[in-house]
Structures are given as C-alpha cells and as structure tokens.
Amino acid sequence: MPGFFFSHNNMTELSGKEDCKLAEGKVHKKKQRAFGADLKSYLKCMVPHTEPGIKTSNSRNVMLSAEEVIQWSQSLEKLLASQSGQGVFREFLKSEFSEENIEFWLACEDYKKTKSDHLHGKAERIYEEFVQSDAVKQINIDYQMREATAKKAQDPTHSSFDEAQKTVYILMERDSYPRFLKSKSYLNLLNQLQTNTSK
C-alpha cells in the first residue's frame, strides 16, 4: 500500500515529528474528503432513485434495499455475493489504499470459471498484476506464499491461486471489513435506505 508522499518543499517546512504528524493528519483529512466526494458520485450512479428501494444503475435494474444492505453486515461472504456490495466495499477500500485486495479476490473468482485453454494467459496476468514482488497492485502475502503461488502460476490449474485468495479474504475479513461496517459510507447508505423505506 502506498504511503504519504510530500514534495521536497513541504518536507523542508516540516520540522520534527509533531509537524510530520500534523501534515499527515491534513493529508489524511483531504483524502477523507476526496473519498466522501468519490463515494457521493459513486452512490449517485448506484442510487439514481430514492423511492422505497434504491435502484442501481446496472442494466439488470437491481433494486438496492435496506434488507440487502443489512445482510452485508452478517458476513463478508454476503457482502461479496452482492454486486452492489462489491462496488460499495471497493470504494471504501480505495479510501484505505487497499483496493488491490478485492480486485485480486474478484480476479481469482473469475479465474476459477476460465476455460482450461485460457488458464495460462489469465494466470500470467494475475501473477504479474498482483503477486510478483514488484507488481503494481501487489497483495499482502508472505514470501513463501508468493514463491509457492509463482510456481503454481507457471503450470496453472483452476486452484493455482486458492491459497493466496484465501489469505487475502481472511485479511479483508479481519481488517477492512469490520472498519467498513463502522464507516460513514456504509452507515449513511443504510440510513438513507431505511429512511426511504419508512416514508
């Protein structure tokens, strides 16, 4: 996950740990505001109508209801089983600079459904994008698992990424998911849906 980057000019203005903490706090607040704006625009796409249920802008015309959003809080599995849930959770992970986790998990789900003659190409793409040590969206797995996954990706089967996917799932379940359930993005969406239902 990327850290905070300051320009050289900003760094010369900072003196001592207090200033660094202050600067990081400001950067964090800016990023939170940016996330709020991103989430609002995302939810406007997801939620163009605010009548009894909330309609998402999928071609399938899915209604997002308070019941469905409440179900997301029962387990990460239920959250990820919902297309809308995946979208809202992904936006939350973006705000924490860890969207590579859900992207990798979704890539693995797609990979499992791949026809055997396309496995090699997809395995290579997933490995290069998420697993190799200098991957752009590198997932947080230990060295041994990275090496084991690399070997499995060279001679791919439908289960080549299962262990790494399980590790990333557990990481999301223990770390990001509980924070998501306490986040303004989740609570505001739920509150908006419950308000609309009670009208």
C-alpha positions in Angstrom: 0.0 0.0 0.0 1.4 3.4 -0.9 2.3 5.8 1.9 2.1 9.5 2.0 4.4 11.5 -0.4 5.4 15.0 0.3 7.1 17.3 -2.2 10.6 18.5 -1.3 9.4 22.0 -0.5 6.9 20.6 2.0 9.5 18.4 3.6 11.8 21.4 4.3 8.9 23.2 6.0 8.3 20.3 8.4 10.5 20.3 11.5 10.3 17.4 14.0 7.8 14.6 14.5 4.9 16.9 15.6 4.9 18.7 12.2 5.0 15.4 10.3 2.1 14.1 12.3 0.2 17.4 11.7 1.0 17.2 7.9 -0.1 13.6 7.7 -3.3 14.5 9.5 -4.0 17.2 7.0 -3.3 14.9 4.1 -5.5 12.2 5.7 -8.3 14.7 6.1 -8.0 15.8 2.5 -8.1 12.2 1.4 -11.2 11.5 3.5 -12.9 14.5 1.9 -11.9 13.3 -1.5 -13.2 9.8 -0.6 -16.5 11.4 0.5 -16.9 13.1 -2.9 -15.9 9.9 -4.7 -18.4 7.9 -2.7 -21.2 10.5 -3.3 -20.6 10.4 -7.1 -20.4 6.6 -6.9 -23.6 6.3 -4.9 -25.4 8.7 -7.3 -24.5 6.3 -10.1 -25.6 3.3 -7.9 -28.6 5.2 -6.5 -30.3 7.4 -9.0 -33.8 7.0 -7.5 -34.6 7.3 -3.8 -38.0 5.8 -3.7 -38.9 2.7 -1.5 -35.9 0.7 -2.6 -32.9 2.3 -4.3 -32.4 1.4 -7.9 -28.9 0.8 -9.0 -27.8 1.8 -12.5 -27.0 -1.7 -13.7 -28.5 -2.9 -16.9 -30.3 -5.5 -14.8 -32.1 -2.8 -13.0 -31.4 -4.1 -9.5 -33.2 -2.5 -6.5 -30.9 -1.9 -3.5 -33.0 -2.4 -0.4 -32.3 -1.8 3.3 -32.6 -5.6 3.8 -29.8 -6.3 1.4 -27.5 -3.7 2.9 -28.3 -5.1 6.4 -27.3 -8.5 5.1 -23.9 -7.2 4.2 -23.2 -6.8 7.9 -23.8 -10.5 8.5 -20.6 -11.7 6.8 -18.0 -10.7 4.3 -19.2 -13.6 2.1 -22.7 -12.0 1.9 -21.2 -8.6 1.1 -19.1 -10.0 -1.7 -22.0 -12.1 -3.0 -23.8 -8.8 -3.8 -22.8 -6.9 -7.0 -23.7 -3.6 -5.2 -21.9 -4.7 -2.1 -18.7 -5.3 -4.0 -19.0 -1.8 -5.5 -19.5 0.0 -2.2 -16.8 -2.1 -0.4 -14.4 -1.4 -3.3 -14.9 2.3 -2.9 -14.2 2.0 0.8 -11.0 0.0 0.2 -9.9 2.7 -2.3 -10.2 5.2 0.5 -7.8 3.0 2.6 -5.5 2.4 -0.4 -6.1 -1.3 -0.3 -8.5 -1.9 -3.3 -5.9 -4.4 -4.7 -7.4 -6.9 -2.2 -10.9 -7.0 -3.6 -9.5 -6.7 -7.2 -7.3 -9.8 -6.6 -10.2 -11.7 -5.0 -12.5 -10.9 -7.9 -9.8 -11.8 -10.4 -9.4 -15.2 -8.7 -13.2 -15.8 -8.8 -13.2 -15.0 -12.5 -10.1 -17.2 -13.0 -11.8 -20.3 -11.5 -14.5 -20.0 -14.2 -12.0 -19.8 -17.0 -11.8 -22.4 -19.7 -8.7 -24.6 -19.5 -7.2 -23.4 -22.7 -7.2 -19.8 -21.4 -5.8 -20.6 -17.9 -2.2 -19.9 -18.8 -2.8 -16.3 -20.1 -5.0 -15.4 -17.2 -2.7 -16.9 -14.6 0.2 -14.9 -16.0 -1.8 -11.7 -15.9 -3.0 -12.2 -12.3 0.6 -13.1 -11.2 2.1 -10.0 -12.9 -0.6 -7.7 -11.6 -1.0 -8.9 -8.0 1.6 -11.5 -6.9 5.1 -10.8 -8.2 7.3 -8.8 -5.8 7.2 -5.6 -8.0 3.5 -5.9 -9.0 1.6 -2.6 -9.4 -1.2 -3.9 -7.2 0.9 -6.2 -5.0 -1.2 -8.1 -2.5 0.0 -8.6 1.1 1.2 -12.2 1.3 4.4 -13.6 2.8 7.5 -14.6 0.8 6.8 -18.4 1.0 3.2 -18.0 -0.3 4.5 -15.6 -3.1 7.0 -18.2 -4.2 4.5 -21.1 -4.0 1.9 -19.1 -6.0 4.6 -18.2 -8.6 5.3 -21.9 -9.1 1.6 -22.8 -9.4 1.0 -20.0 -11.9 3.7 -21.4 -14.2 1.8 -24.7 -14.6 -1.7 -23.3 -13.9 -4.8 -25.2 -12.8 -8.1 -23.8 -11.6 -6.8 -23.9 -8.0 -3.5 -22.1 -8.6 -4.4 -19.0 -6.6 -6.7 -20.6 -4.0 -4.2 -20.3 -1.1 -3.3 -16.7 -1.9 -7.0 -15.8 -2.4 -7.9 -17.4 1.0 -5.2 -15.3 2.7 -6.4 -12.1 1.1 -10.0 -12.9 2.0 -9.0 -13.5 5.7 -7.1 -10.2 5.7 -10.2 -8.3 4.4 -12.4 -10.2 6.8 -10.3 -9.4 9.9 -9.1 -6.0 8.9 -11.0 -3.9 6.4 -14.5 -5.5 6.7 -15.1 -4.5 10.4 -13.9 -0.9 9.6 -16.2 -0.9 6.6 -19.2 -1.7 8.8 -18.4 1.2 11.1 -17.6 3.6 8.2 -19.8 6.6 7.3 -20.1 5.2 3.7 -21.9 2.1 5.0 -23.9 3.7 7.8 -25.0 6.6 5.6 -26.2 4.3 2.8 -28.1 2.1 5.3 -29.6 5.2 7.0 -30.7 6.6 3.6 -32.3 3.3 2.6 -34.1 2.9 6.0 -35.4 6.5 5.8 -36.7 5.9 2.3 -38.4 2.6 3.4 -40.2 4.3 6.3 -41.6 7.1 4.1 
